[in-house]
Amino acid sequence: MLYDFSILATGAELVKDRAIEVSKLVNDSTNTSGALLEVSQLEYAYGAVKALKSIDLTINDAECVCVVGANGAGKTTLARVIGGVYNSRSGEVLFRGARIPRHTHQMVGIGIASVLEGRRLFAGQTVRVNLELGSYGIRGDSSKEERLAEILSLFPRLAERLNQRAGTLSGGEQQMVAIGRALMANPRLLILDEPSMGLSPKIAGEVFDSLRALKPKGLAILLVEQNAELAFELADRVYVLQYGQVVKVGSVQEIRELDHIKLSYLGGSPDHLDSIVMDGSIDVVNEPGGV
């Protein structure tokens, strides 16, 4: 999705100051669990339809956690609740030991940045402007330029297109801008929702190669992705979501070896997992009768 806009919001400074206040609250809190992100008994519903059911999930510093599942499993909803786009029905999301704020503009201030499905770029603005919008919480022009240089080294294609309008870029290049904009805020946790969607295998591979280069720098990643092959190359642990609940958690190797994962996400039919869950061949981690 692309947006046309010509005038930046005049309240940007107010948003930045509020984000800094929230960041101070998080920094002053004590994290006793040791996890960077801790999700407990999270629930969300669209009207009477439960989309998330008693979700438990943790992410540690510098860890990439991947969430896989069929369409409608609740993956995007989970990413949006953790990212502050949706407010949960019940349950708790802690980041560095403190509850996440209830407004999306405050998330960047505490160290969480999201790349939502659809990219959501400002089509009429240049690549540079789109990237710089992600750095409103960074103080000092020199710091912003240093951060921009880091992003351009990660995505060299963008260096050639800094003055080009975002709406004229290819889909893969737009995805690079969206990820780069999120990284401009120098987050501790990056949430990615279907980053390979609509991309050719070659471009998707380039995007994931860039993401892999971020892991040694200590960035934690929550990755929602249909392309399990790509996701498993990046992830440290995997959560399998089905009908809004976690049905399996394990290392990439453990999840790879499960027959239903091989069939459903590594070359077989995505519907196969449905039958395995329904016939009891897979243990449900949360809510035993909730599938």
Beta strands, then each sheet from edge to edge (+ up, - down):
strand 1: 2-3
strand 2: 37-46
strand 3: 49-59
strand 4: 64-68
strand 5: 90-95
strand 6: 98-99
strand 7: 112-115
strand 8: 121-122
strand 9: 189-193
strand 10: 220-224
strand 11: 237-242
strand 12: 245-251
sheet 1: 1+ 8+
sheet 2: 3+ 2- 5+ 6-
sheet 3: 7+ 9+ 10+ 4+ 11+ 12-
end
